[in-house]
Amino acid sequence: MTGSGLGASRGRLNHTPSLVHSESPLLTIVIPAFNEEDSIASTVQRCLAARERIRHVGDVRDIEVIVVSDGSTDRTADIAQEIARRDTSVRVIVFETNRGYGAAIKEGFRRSSGELVSFLDADGTCDPNYFGELCSALQSEHAAVVLGSRMGPGNRMPRVRRFGNRLYALLLGSLSGHAVTDTASGMRVLRRDALLDLYPLPDGLHFTPAMSARAVMSDMRILEVPMSYAERVGKSKLHVLRDGLRFLYAIRDAALLYRPSRLFGLAATIAVMGILFWGSYPVDFYVVNGRLEEWMLYRLLVCGFLIMLAFTLATGAVLADRLLALVYRRRHQTFFSELMDGLLTPLRLWVAAGLFAAIAVLLVWPGLVEYGRTGHVTLHWSRPVTAVFLLQLAVVSIVNAVLQKIIALWQGQLPRAKAGPGLDVDVDRADA
């Protein structure tokens, strides 16, 4: 089993059963189903057959199964209701129209009773017995979310989806700093109180990567348990291109919500690499010859743009982190964000703006004097081009310094706004 920076031992199906205590939690298993008449009966029956194993291995007092028929037009709902009539631990929720995979799971969670909530795809690909290992890991490791990872050897996931999962895992890991191998796993267990920090979540198939991204980005303890994965029964509802893009958007949104500075930092790093690539030769040429060739204008324009981009991204990262601190009391800082937060303070930004403006004026001053005397300018083009970019940097510095001051003022006002108008008056009188 792997975790987000936290290791744990692998769960196995030959786990020694433990005693189930009366205070053990109830596990809710939600099964979202859209036109799964060929597999729904088998999936529910496998959950019921695994009940005793889940109780003992996972240390839960019992399970409840909630099937959500998400606008099915076949016999999915009828088959599930027939099972529910025979077993009171099974309930069925029927949507008249298709609302989406995530919407079905959320409705199941809303109507559930378990202290632990989980979900399982209805297509027969996942083995419900593994809920024992998932629940055991959740409780013994004090995790918030435990995923069943399908990325181990021997699993029967199609190559395209396996490649996509690895790509999403790489992207999420680079943005969060934590490793999750299977971001879109359709089998997982959560503590009910974790939903407060994970919501809102989307209604579509990108529900699972969005949950994984939010859990990882918000520094929840998230673990993975290796599990088997079989070929699905029937045709997959997943559209590789459309849903793949939605998965990417979900990861992007979670990064912007919890780790914007890392996203900005990666973009700024790419810009700096571009500056080094395009600017190294003109700089070397100028050091050796004391001049620049005419054709180097284009390289300098590109480098000027990239310098502006990198600086704007760096200052934007600081602003985003400070806005984040207004919303979340727990604030995770990366190395980049800590470095930029220390360097780009309001005072230093004002000093930098003054230096940028002064250097810009010095660069073009001979040309300004010449123009005042003769009405013509013979100054080399490289000086005014550089001065323009320096003045732009000065403007960006001033704007960000002012915005940081505004955010600091907001931070002082938030306690009063949250306390209500009555306390505001008392505080004002005390200040007076």
C-alpha positions as CSV (number, residue, x, y, z in Angstrom):
1,M,0.0,0.0,0.0
2,T,1.3,3.4,-0.9
3,G,0.3,6.8,0.5
4,S,0.7,10.5,-0.2
5,G,4.2,10.7,1.3
6,L,3.2,8.2,4.0
7,G,4.0,4.5,3.7
8,A,2.0,1.5,5.0
9,S,2.1,-2.2,4.7
10,R,0.4,-4.0,1.8
11,G,-3.1,-5.4,2.4
12,R,-3.6,-9.0,1.4
13,L,-6.7,-11.2,1.0
14,N,-5.3,-13.7,3.5
15,H,-5.4,-11.1,6.2
16,T,-6.0,-12.6,9.7
17,P,-9.5,-11.8,10.8
18,S,-9.9,-9.5,13.8
19,L,-12.7,-9.3,16.3
20,V,-15.5,-6.9,15.4
21,H,-16.2,-4.5,18.3
22,S,-19.7,-3.1,19.0
23,E,-18.3,0.5,18.6
24,S,-16.9,-0.4,15.1
25,P,-18.3,1.8,12.3
26,L,-21.0,0.9,9.8
27,L,-19.8,0.8,6.2
28,T,-22.0,2.1,3.4
29,I,-21.3,0.8,-0.1
30,V,-22.8,3.0,-2.9
31,I,-23.1,1.4,-6.3
32,P,-23.8,3.9,-9.1
33,A,-25.4,2.1,-12.1
34,F,-26.5,3.3,-15.5
35,N,-27.8,0.6,-17.7
36,E,-25.9,-2.2,-16.0
37,E,-28.6,-5.0,-16.1
38,D,-26.0,-7.6,-17.1
39,S,-23.8,-7.0,-14.0
40,I,-25.8,-5.3,-11.3
41,A,-27.1,-8.5,-9.7
42,S,-23.7,-10.1,-9.6
43,T,-22.1,-6.9,-8.1
44,V,-24.7,-6.6,-5.3
45,Q,-24.5,-10.3,-4.5
46,R,-20.7,-10.2,-4.4
47,C,-21.0,-7.4,-1.9
48,L,-23.4,-9.3,0.3
49,A,-21.2,-12.5,0.0
50,A,-18.2,-10.5,1.1
51,R,-20.0,-9.1,4.2
52,E,-18.5,-11.3,6.8
53,R,-15.0,-10.9,5.4
54,I,-15.4,-7.1,5.3
55,R,-16.7,-7.1,8.9
56,H,-13.8,-9.1,10.3
57,V,-10.9,-7.8,8.2
58,G,-12.1,-4.2,8.1
59,D,-13.3,-4.1,11.7
60,V,-16.7,-2.7,10.8
61,R,-19.9,-3.8,12.5
62,D,-21.9,-4.3,9.3
63,I,-22.4,-3.0,5.8
64,E,-25.3,-1.4,3.9
65,V,-25.5,-1.4,0.1
66,I,-27.2,1.5,-1.7
67,V,-27.7,1.0,-5.5
68,V,-28.4,4.3,-7.4
69,S,-30.0,3.7,-10.8
70,D,-28.9,6.8,-12.6
71,G,-31.7,7.1,-15.2
72,S,-31.3,3.5,-16.4
73,T,-33.5,2.6,-19.4
74,D,-33.0,-1.1,-19.0
75,R,-33.9,-3.5,-16.1
76,T,-31.1,-2.3,-13.8
77,A,-33.5,-0.7,-11.2
78,D,-35.9,-3.7,-11.3
79,I,-33.2,-6.2,-10.7
80,A,-31.7,-4.2,-7.8
81,Q,-35.2,-3.7,-6.2
82,E,-35.8,-7.4,-6.4
83,I,-32.7,-8.0,-4.4
84,A,-33.6,-5.3,-1.9
85,R,-37.0,-7.0,-1.3
86,R,-35.1,-10.1,-0.2
87,D,-32.4,-8.4,1.9
88,T,-33.0,-5.4,4.1
89,S,-29.4,-4.3,4.0
90,V,-29.9,-3.3,0.3
91,R,-31.6,-0.1,-0.7
92,V,-32.3,1.3,-4.2
93,I,-32.5,4.9,-5.3
94,V,-34.0,5.6,-8.7
95,F,-33.2,8.7,-10.8
96,E,-35.8,9.2,-13.5
97,T,-33.2,10.9,-15.7
98,N,-29.5,10.5,-16.0
99,R,-27.7,12.9,-13.7
100,G,-24.2,11.6,-13.8
101,Y,-21.8,9.2,-12.1
102,G,-20.8,11.7,-9.4
103,A,-24.4,12.8,-8.8
104,A,-25.4,9.2,-8.1
105,I,-22.6,8.6,-5.6
106,K,-23.3,11.9,-3.8
107,E,-27.0,11.1,-3.5
108,G,-26.1,7.6,-2.1
109,F,-23.8,9.3,0.4
110,R,-26.5,11.8,1.4
111,R,-29.0,9.0,2.1
112,S,-26.6,6.7,3.8
113,S,-26.1,5.8,7.5
114,G,-22.5,4.6,7.7
115,E,-19.7,6.4,9.5
116,L,-17.6,5.1,6.7
117,V,-18.8,5.6,3.1
118,S,-17.5,4.0,0.0
119,F,-18.4,3.3,-3.6
120,L,-18.0,0.6,-6.1
121,D,-18.5,0.5,-9.9
122,A,-21.4,-1.6,-11.0
123,D,-19.6,-3.2,-13.9
124,G,-18.0,-6.1,-12.1
125,T,-14.4,-4.9,-12.5
126,C,-13.6,-4.6,-8.7
127,D,-13.8,-7.3,-6.0
128,P,-15.8,-6.2,-3.0
129,N,-13.7,-8.4,-0.8
130,Y,-11.0,-5.7,-0.9
131,F,-13.3,-3.4,1.1
132,G,-11.9,-5.3,4.1
133,E,-8.3,-4.1,3.3
134,L,-9.5,-0.6,2.5
135,C,-11.4,-0.2,5.8
136,S,-8.6,-1.8,7.8
137,A,-6.0,0.7,6.3
138,L,-8.4,3.6,6.8
139,Q,-8.7,2.9,10.5
140,S,-5.3,1.6,11.4
141,E,-3.5,4.3,9.5
142,H,-5.9,7.1,10.6
143,A,-6.4,8.0,6.9
144,A,-9.2,10.2,5.5
145,V,-9.4,8.4,2.1
146,V,-8.2,4.9,1.0
147,L,-8.2,4.0,-2.7
148,G,-8.1,0.6,-4.4
149,S,-5.2,0.9,-6.8
150,R,-5.7,-1.0,-10.1
151,M,-2.3,-0.2,-11.5
152,G,-0.5,-3.3,-10.2
153,P,0.9,-6.1,-12.5
154,G,-1.6,-8.6,-14.0
155,N,-4.6,-6.2,-13.9
156,R,-6.8,-6.1,-17.0
157,M,-7.1,-2.4,-17.6
158,P,-7.1,-1.4,-21.3
159,R,-3.8,0.1,-22.3
160,V,-5.2,3.5,-23.2
161,R,-6.8,3.9,-19.8
162,R,-3.7,2.6,-18.1
163,F,-1.6,5.2,-20.0
164,G,-4.1,7.9,-19.1
165,N,-4.0,7.0,-15.4
166,R,-0.3,7.2,-15.3
167,L,-0.3,10.5,-17.0
168,Y,-2.9,11.9,-14.5
169,A,-0.8,10.5,-11.6
170,L,2.3,12.1,-12.9
171,L,0.6,15.5,-13.4
172,L,-1.1,15.3,-9.9
173,G,2.2,14.3,-8.3
174,S,4.1,17.1,-9.9
175,L,1.5,19.7,-8.7
176,S,1.0,18.3,-5.2
177,G,4.4,16.7,-4.3
178,H,2.6,13.5,-3.3
179,A,2.3,10.2,-5.3
180,V,-1.0,8.6,-6.1
181,T,-0.9,5.9,-8.7
182,D,-4.6,5.5,-9.5
183,T,-6.4,8.9,-9.4
184,A,-9.6,7.6,-11.1
185,S,-10.1,4.4,-9.0
186,G,-13.8,3.4,-8.9
187,M,-13.4,1.7,-5.5
188,R,-12.5,3.7,-2.4
189,V,-13.5,4.2,1.3
190,L,-13.8,7.6,3.1
191,R,-14.6,8.8,6.6
192,R,-17.9,10.6,6.4
193,D,-16.5,13.8,8.0
194,A,-13.9,14.0,5.2
195,L,-16.7,14.9,2.8
196,L,-17.0,18.3,4.4
197,D,-13.5,19.1,3.1
198,L,-13.9,17.3,-0.3
199,Y,-17.1,18.9,-1.4
200,P,-18.2,20.3,-3.8
201,L,-17.4,17.6,-6.3
202,P,-18.6,17.3,-9.9
203,D,-21.6,15.2,-11.1
204,G,-19.9,13.5,-14.0
205,L,-17.3,10.7,-14.5
206,H,-14.5,13.1,-13.4
207,F,-15.9,12.8,-9.9
208,T,-13.1,10.3,-8.9
209,P,-10.0,12.2,-10.1
210,A,-11.5,15.4,-8.7
211,M,-11.9,13.7,-5.3
212,S,-8.3,12.4,-5.5
213,A,-6.9,15.8,-6.5
214,R,-8.8,17.6,-3.7
215,A,-7.7,15.1,-1.1
216,V,-4.1,15.2,-2.1
217,M,-3.9,19.0,-2.6
218,S,-5.6,19.7,0.8
219,D,-3.0,17.5,2.6
220,M,-5.5,14.9,3.6
221,R,-4.0,11.5,4.5
222,I,-4.7,9.4,1.5
223,L,-3.6,5.8,1.1
224,E,-3.7,3.2,-1.7
225,V,-4.3,-0.6,-1.4
226,P,-3.3,-2.7,-4.4
227,M,-6.3,-4.7,-5.7
228,S,-7.2,-6.9,-8.7
229,Y,-9.1,-5.5,-11.6
230,A,-11.1,-7.5,-14.1
231,E,-12.6,-6.8,-17.5
232,R,-15.9,-5.0,-17.3
233,V,-19.2,-6.6,-18.2
234,G,-20.9,-4.7,-21.1
235,K,-19.7,-1.5,-22.8
236,S,-17.8,1.2,-20.9
237,K,-19.5,4.6,-20.4
238,L,-16.1,6.3,-20.4
239,H,-15.2,8.4,-23.5
240,V,-11.4,8.6,-23.5
241,L,-11.0,12.1,-25.1
242,R,-14.0,13.9,-23.5
243,D,-13.7,12.4,-20.0
244,G,-9.9,12.5,-20.2
245,L,-10.2,16.3,-20.7
246,R,-12.6,16.5,-17.8
247,F,-10.1,14.6,-15.6
248,L,-7.4,17.1,-16.5
249,Y,-9.7,20.0,-15.7
250,A,-10.5,18.5,-12.3
251,I,-6.8,18.3,-11.5
252,R,-6.3,21.8,-12.7
253,D,-9.1,23.2,-10.6
254,A,-7.9,21.4,-7.5
255,A,-4.4,22.8,-8.0
256,L,-5.8,26.3,-8.4
257,L,-7.9,25.9,-5.3
258,Y,-5.2,24.5,-3.0
259,R,-1.8,24.9,-4.6
260,P,-1.9,27.8,-7.0
261,S,1.7,28.8,-6.2
262,R,3.0,25.4,-7.4
263,L,1.1,25.8,-10.7
264,F,2.4,29.3,-11.1
265,G,5.9,28.2,-10.1
266,L,6.0,25.4,-12.7
267,A,5.0,27.9,-15.4
268,A,7.5,30.5,-14.2
269,T,10.3,27.8,-14.3
270,I,9.4,27.0,-17.9
271,A,9.6,30.8,-18.7
272,V,13.0,31.1,-17.1
273,M,14.3,28.1,-19.1
274,G,13.1,29.9,-22.2
275,I,15.0,33.0,-21.1
276,L,18.2,31.1,-20.7
277,F,17.8,29.4,-24.1
278,W,16.9,32.5,-26.1
279,G,19.0,35.0,-24.2
280,S,22.3,33.2,-23.7
281,Y,23.8,34.0,-27.1
282,P,23.0,37.7,-27.2
283,V,24.4,38.2,-23.7
284,D,27.5,36.3,-24.6
285,F,27.9,38.3,-27.8
286,Y,27.5,41.6,-26.0
287,V,30.1,40.7,-23.3
288,V,32.6,39.8,-26.0
289,N,31.9,42.6,-28.6
290,G,30.2,45.3,-26.6
291,R,27.4,45.6,-29.0
292,L,24.4,43.7,-30.4
293,E,23.5,42.8,-34.0
294,E,20.3,44.1,-35.5
295,W,18.8,40.6,-35.9
296,M,19.1,40.0,-32.2
297,L,16.1,42.3,-31.7
298,Y,13.7,39.4,-32.1
299,R,15.5,37.3,-29.4
300,L,15.5,40.2,-27.0
301,L,11.8,40.8,-27.6
302,V,11.1,37.1,-26.8
303,C,13.3,37.3,-23.7
304,G,11.7,40.5,-22.5
305,F,8.3,38.9,-22.8
306,L,9.4,35.8,-20.9
307,I,11.0,37.9,-18.2
308,M,7.7,39.7,-17.8
309,L,5.8,36.4,-17.8
310,A,8.1,34.8,-15.2
311,F,7.9,37.9,-12.9
312,T,4.1,38.2,-13.2
313,L,3.7,34.5,-12.4
314,A,6.0,34.8,-9.4
315,T,4.2,37.8,-8.0
316,G,0.8,36.1,-8.9
317,A,1.9,33.1,-6.9
318,V,2.4,35.2,-3.8
319,L,-0.9,36.9,-4.2
320,A,-2.7,33.6,-4.7
321,D,-1.1,32.1,-1.5
322,R,-2.2,35.1,0.5
323,L,-5.7,34.9,-0.8
324,L,-5.7,31.2,0.1
325,A,-4.7,32.1,3.6
326,L,-7.8,34.1,4.0
327,V,-10.0,31.1,3.3
328,Y,-8.0,28.1,4.8
329,R,-6.5,28.2,8.2
330,R,-4.2,25.4,7.2
331,R,-1.8,26.7,4.6
332,H,0.7,24.4,2.8
333,Q,3.7,26.2,1.4
334,T,6.0,24.7,-1.2
335,F,9.7,25.7,-1.4
336,F,8.9,28.0,-4.3
337,S,6.0,29.7,-2.4
338,E,8.2,30.2,0.7
339,L,11.0,31.6,-1.4
340,M,8.8,34.0,-3.3
341,D,6.8,35.0,-0.2
342,G,10.1,36.1,1.4
343,L,11.5,37.9,-1.6
344,L,8.4,39.6,-2.9
345,T,7.2,41.5,0.1
346,P,5.4,44.9,-0.5
347,L,8.4,46.9,0.7
348,R,10.8,45.0,-1.6
349,L,8.4,45.3,-4.5
350,W,8.3,49.1,-4.0
351,V,12.1,49.2,-3.9
352,A,12.3,47.0,-7.0
353,A,9.8,49.2,-8.8
354,G,12.0,52.2,-8.0
355,L,15.2,50.5,-9.3
356,F,13.5,49.3,-12.5
357,A,12.2,52.8,-13.2
358,A,15.6,54.4,-12.4
359,I,17.5,52.0,-14.6
360,A,15.0,52.5,-17.4
361,V,15.5,56.3,-17.2
362,L,19.3,56.0,-17.2
363,L,19.2,53.8,-20.3
364,V,17.2,56.3,-22.4
365,W,18.4,59.5,-20.8
366,P,21.1,60.2,-23.5
367,G,18.4,59.8,-26.1
368,L,16.0,62.1,-24.3
369,V,18.7,64.8,-24.0
370,E,19.6,64.4,-27.6
371,Y,16.0,64.6,-28.7
372,G,15.5,67.8,-26.6
373,R,18.5,69.4,-28.2
374,T,18.2,68.3,-31.9
375,G,14.7,66.8,-32.3
376,H,16.4,63.5,-33.4
377,V,17.5,60.3,-31.6
378,T,20.4,58.1,-32.6
379,L,20.3,56.0,-29.5
380,H,20.7,52.2,-30.2
381,W,17.4,50.4,-30.3
382,S,18.4,48.0,-27.6
383,R,18.2,50.7,-24.9
384,P,14.6,51.8,-25.3
385,V,13.5,48.2,-25.8
386,T,15.1,47.3,-22.5
387,A,13.7,50.4,-20.8
388,V,10.2,49.6,-21.9
389,F,10.4,46.1,-20.3
390,L,11.9,47.5,-17.1
391,L,9.0,50.0,-16.8
392,Q,6.5,47.2,-17.3
393,L,8.2,45.3,-14.5
394,A,8.0,48.5,-12.3
395,V,4.3,48.7,-13.0
396,V,3.7,45.0,-12.2
397,S,5.7,45.5,-8.9
398,I,3.6,48.5,-7.8
399,V,0.3,46.8,-8.6
400,N,1.3,43.7,-6.7
401,A,2.5,45.7,-3.7
402,V,-0.8,47.5,-3.6
403,L,-2.8,44.2,-3.9
404,Q,-0.8,42.7,-1.1
405,K,-1.7,45.6,1.1
406,I,-5.4,45.2,0.2
407,I,-5.3,41.5,1.1
408,A,-3.6,42.4,4.5
409,L,-6.4,44.9,5.1
410,W,-9.0,42.2,4.3
411,Q,-7.3,39.9,6.7
412,G,-7.8,42.4,9.5
413,Q,-11.5,42.9,8.6
414,L,-12.4,39.2,8.3
415,P,-12.8,38.6,12.1
416,R,-15.2,41.5,12.4
417,A,-17.2,40.4,9.4
418,K,-17.5,36.9,10.7
419,A,-18.4,38.1,14.2
420,G,-21.4,40.2,13.0
421,P,-22.4,43.8,13.3
422,G,-23.0,43.8,17.0
423,L,-19.4,42.9,17.8
424,D,-18.2,45.4,15.2
425,V,-19.7,48.2,17.2
426,D,-18.1,47.0,20.5
427,V,-14.7,46.7,18.9
428,D,-15.0,50.1,17.4
429,R,-15.9,51.6,20.8
430,A,-12.9,49.8,22.3
431,D,-10.6,51.1,19.6
432,A,-12.0,54.6,20.3
